[in-house]
Amino acid sequence: MLELRKDIFADERDDNLKEIGKGTQRQDMLGHVTGTSTYFDDHKLQGMLHLKTVRSTHSHARLRRIDTTDAERSPGVRRIIRGADVPRNLNTLLSLINFGIDDEPSLAVDKVRYKGEPIVAVVADSPREAYEAMARIRIDYEALPSVFDVEEALKPGAPVVNETYPKNTFTYYDKYDHQKLRFGDVERGFGEADHVLEQRYQMSPIEHAPTETNGSIAAPDTNGRYVVYTSTQALFFSVDTCAKILDVPSNTFHFIGGTVGGGFGGKVDTITEPLAILGAMLTGRPVRYMLGREEEMQYGPPRGAERIYIKDGVMRDGRVVARKVRAYFDSGAYTRLSSYAAVKCAAHLPGPYTIPNVYGDVYCVFTNRTPATAMRGFGVTAMDFAIECQMDKLANLVGMDPMEFRILNAYRDGDMKAHRREAKNTALIECVQVAAEKSKWPLRDQFKRASSRKDGGGSRAVIPPTPRDADAQRAAALQQRTTYDRAPAAAVREAPPASQPSPPPPPRPQAPSHGAARFSSVFGTRRR
Amino acid sequence: MSKSALQFLHNGREVAIFVDGGTSLLVTLRELIGDMTPKFGCDQGGCGACSVLIDGELHLACLTLAETVSGRAVETLDGLKDGPNLHPLQRAFADNFAAQCGYCTPGMLMAAKALLDRNPSPTRADVVEAISGNICRCTGYEPIINAVLGAAAGGRTRA
């Protein structure tokens, strides 16, 4: 059972709540039904200006020339912002925990890597005047070959999307071009299996489509500070991201948020706040930057596309004895959070099943598509879709009922999981039993009697002999590690030996900077 | 840019303002009058977050030119309460957990009010039809439909 360490939190609050079984009104419900809940856009400030961005019309192009002279003379224009105006015009979201290299500009300077990438920001008295000025900006593009497919992007000679990662894959631990999971010997498993089934699965990007689009309003406050009303889902994360990009201490900002018109993961990327604040810094006026619906749908970050290959070996009696997975996350042109999604995906393999031989390779790939981000269970959702489709096909292959097939292969308490942690508090069997009961799906007695608490462990708790990879580790290009410069210098990482096949440990901040590492909500310990 | 004078009833109160040509009713309500209850969701008539009543009829404020409401009565969620008392629809939405992020709620409530004003005893299908122009991305439509039906039933018992 779950152990609640109340001794640790003894002085925090009394958790002996008696809430179950009775309704409790949400504290924000009265505001919602009266329309008085205050979203970021419900602040109208004296002298507020409006910021809009000119976005790339190309998926991949060099920027030859950007001419804003005409736009600067356009009526109502207060300021044109270029990449050179952004104090630190390169960032990667997870740099706050020293994970990944700064790879994304706030405003593109030399190159655009996806259609819709912001290049120039216009701050004007009204949205209309901003749009009129935008129409007068001339950008000369030199189109470059694009790559939109994850597997094409990994082929030799593929266009380099993002020079920070010349192989078009995120680099883990300065060394690995993918996440690896090795447990037992899948090839031997396939050799012994009665059937082997290999399938390809694919999921397209999914837009969160919140009813309120991404946006923020920044306004100069007293003492050189800025108050920022924002739709962000990750308030403290956004504060620190803005502090880094604008190169000021984070206490420069007073962020106000919390009332958000739908997020689902699409409002964690801090895409509007840095430019809104910079606009306020450069004009001394409140500045509002809100995405229109088309921008939100086209250029707002979606759940990333994934392509997944699963090869399974199954016995006639229904036991899955080997599972080999190759998965590609389409991160789009920049990392954002997909590097982490791939880690989460590798940790999720082979799904909630006990399989003695598991092999996984998970890649975070760069393409010229819209950068992807978090969305409810990202890293796991598409893999689960693939795994569960595969389970249905396997059940069909061996002539078993799909629910009974899952109970047979389900993990149980005490089993060894592929990433070498003991399975605890497992409940898949019980979930399947309840689902069968609710849907009046007949299960045979032996499956009705099965329990997650019985028949686990023992031989199922053994870590099987695991062969080392035969092929030499393909070394990723040597890269300069960039860290947040207010953090202590990054220590030299203890890299595992090249031939060590055990999976790398989960990413861990080795030099926490100003407490940023504590923002666990960014890393999925909370629901997105 | 030329401005034109505009007079209309906003939740029963007469307002007189000047608007730029082409200004939408949504921008007029939010930025010139300061009524933040209609929400900006898409600015293209696709989501219903800006729904208001014009002379009792449901309209999308983002697609309505401000000048067209001259001399007419515009109702928004801001006018739904009766003093400190919630409207039965507001009470029913709260009781039925019919709002999560709350952003579609003002439009949903106005669409529901338009329905109950002309049909106090709607069927479930009537309610579904009435809110079909309003997109909700988190609450889910079931609690909203139940709330509208609940408000209609409550109204009948009281009558």
Interface residues (C-beta under 8 A of the other chain):
Chain A: Q25 R26 D28 M29 L30 G31 H32 V33 T34 G35 T36 S37 T38 Y39 D41 D42 K44 H208 A209 P210 T211 E212 T213 T259 V260 G261 G262 G263 F264 M290 G292 R293
Chain B: R30 E31 G34 M36 T37 K39 F40 G41 C42 D43 Q44 G46 C47 A49 T76 L77 D78 L80 K81 L86 Q90 R91 F93 A94 F97 A99 C101 G102 Y103 C104 T105 P106 L109 I135 C136 R137 C138
